[in-house]
Amino acid sequence: MQAAARDDARVTDSGDPRVADYADLRGEGAHPDRGLARRGLLMAEGDLVVRQLLRSRYRVRSVLGTPRRLGALADALVALNAPIYEAERGVMNELVGFDIHRGVLAAADRGEPASLGTVLQSARSLVVLEDLANHDNMGGIFRNVAALAPGGAVVLSPGCCDPLYRKAIRVSLGHALHVPFARALDWPADLIRIAAAGFTTIGLAPGPGCEDIGRVRAARPALLLGAEGPGLTRVTMGCVQRRVTIPMPGGADSLNVSVACGIALHRCPA
């Protein structure tokens, strides 16, 4: 299958202004107010994630790839109304600032973020994250929600990293482009708002005094998880309606937060 580049859109110089969106992605960072996020952009990396982007609500600005990768994506790109740029891997590496071994990227506009009120109206269940700064865990949690919580959404405290950061999207296998999310800007007071919308706020924590999550049933659960190490803060735990734990008879005192999220979603379905 032939590569999908159009209109002689071959890029041979990493300084080509047509592909400025892709410049120096290595220094982009996962902070929600910096890098591509500040410019209102997001970046999809790899065949699978680019396909997810093309099926999402986000407007694609352009696609950049090696001839082989664009050829593999030709079926998905045939109806795309955006520039498709072709470059050799060496040019792409120089442009983005790292070894782009996946061979294809796509830039898109973020658009306006969803409000907390909009998400609360439509979601069947929630995963609420407090100060989660690790983009790998963020991506894993969005993948968990997509797989285990149909109709679910994610709510982020102000201290959380950007779920539309390139690496978070990649770890999520592109599901961060589909799972609804919003930021709770008035934290932790917005937990009261979540409960008032009909959700049962459920804080996950280790230790005594917590219910076994396998025994918890809620029509619209809102599972709260904190960052690895500190977990949920004392103030946040004081706002939840129920406190639960995942029993760990093996003796470990905690789990990776994305693993804990997956177990909790499986054992406490909406």
Buried (B, 14 or more C-beta within 10 A) or exposed (E): EEBBBEEEBBBEEBEBEEBEBBBEBEEBBBEBEBBBBEEEBBBBBBBEBBBBBBEBEBEBBBBBBBBEBBBBBBEBBEEBEBBBBBBEBEBBBBBBBEEBEBBBBBBBEBEEEBEBEEBBEEBBBBBBBBBBBBBBBBBBBBBBBBEBBEEBBBBBBEEBBBBBBBBBBBBBBBBBBBBBBBBBEEBBEBBEBBBEBEBBBBBBBBEEEBEEBBEBEBEBBBBBBBBBEEBBBEEBBEBBBBBBBBEEEEEEEBBEBBBBBBBBBBBBBB
